Amino acid sequence: MSNPAPATTTALARTATKRTVLMCKPTHYTVSYRINPWMHPEEPTDTAKAVAQWQTLVDTYERLGFDIHFIDPIEGLPDMVYAANGGFVLDGVAYGAKFQYPERQPEGPAYMDWFREHGLRVAEPVETNEGEGDFLLVGGVILAGTGFRSDSTSHEEIARVYGREVVTLKLVNPAFYHLDTAIAVLDPKPVDGVANIAYLESAFDEASLAELRRRFPDAIIATEEDAAILGLNSYSDGHNVVIAARATTFAEQLRQRGYNPIGVDLSELLLGGGGVKCCTLDLHPVETA
């Protein structure tokens, strides 16, 4: 793992912005059921290794100056470590998650309780959605995934909650069942009026690809090899981008654009179908003048 590096002069200067995130320690992590192609409950998992790898991610965020909040893990909910699925937070409002699979459904109320206890107004969901797994804020627009987990009706619901433009994108590859496995948001704040992304072309249907190409003509196009280890499931502060350590081509693509990639090994958590971003819920604090 490389250490955070100071910004360097590039064709486009990158500026780190302080991030505030919610995370959940994988105290009870295991793979005991199968709800995505990554999960193989017949194969052993190492909870202690998962905790150690997760702690490395926490330590990385601390070195980057992030504000990190923690939700207590609950026994019997091994996927709570994937905090990004717990909801979507913006403008002081938390839109709660309503999970598709029964194994994860208790996570929704648990996260909504945390949001309430920490002063957020909670919008309880009617429609099935899996939080920031399928909702990504890019500039002032919410990119919204559907096809495997979140119903497209949740896109209409979240649009009503926040009064923001919501762009529906359909996922077609079961290995990339959440939007945050196929798109990485690189710019939390627009740079010269543009907030850019990286994405995997084969994860989307043709209509969604056309929309992505129109909106993000300068996007980084990820390789199949990097995407296959959830290399796109990354988290950026606008300069430093925390990614899967083995996503070496993506790291080079980021360097060429002036970003500073920081690789971490979350191989044990990958066995549950999650990576860096899955472990990270962006709390998007309300900005004051």
Secondary structure, DSSP 8 states (H G I E B T S, - for coil): ----------SS-------EEEE---TT----S-SSTT--TTS---HHHHHHHHHHHHHHHHHTT-EEEE----TT-GGGG-GGGGEEEETTEEEE-B-SSGGGTTHHHHHHHHHHHTT-EEE--SS-B-GGGTEEEETTEEEEEESSSS-THHHHHHHHHH---EEEEEB--TTS-SGGGTEEE--SS-BTTB--EEE-GGGB-HHHHHHHHHH-TT-EE--HHHHTTTTT--EESSSEEEEETT-HHHHHHHHHTT-EEEEE--HHHHTTT--TGGG-EE-------
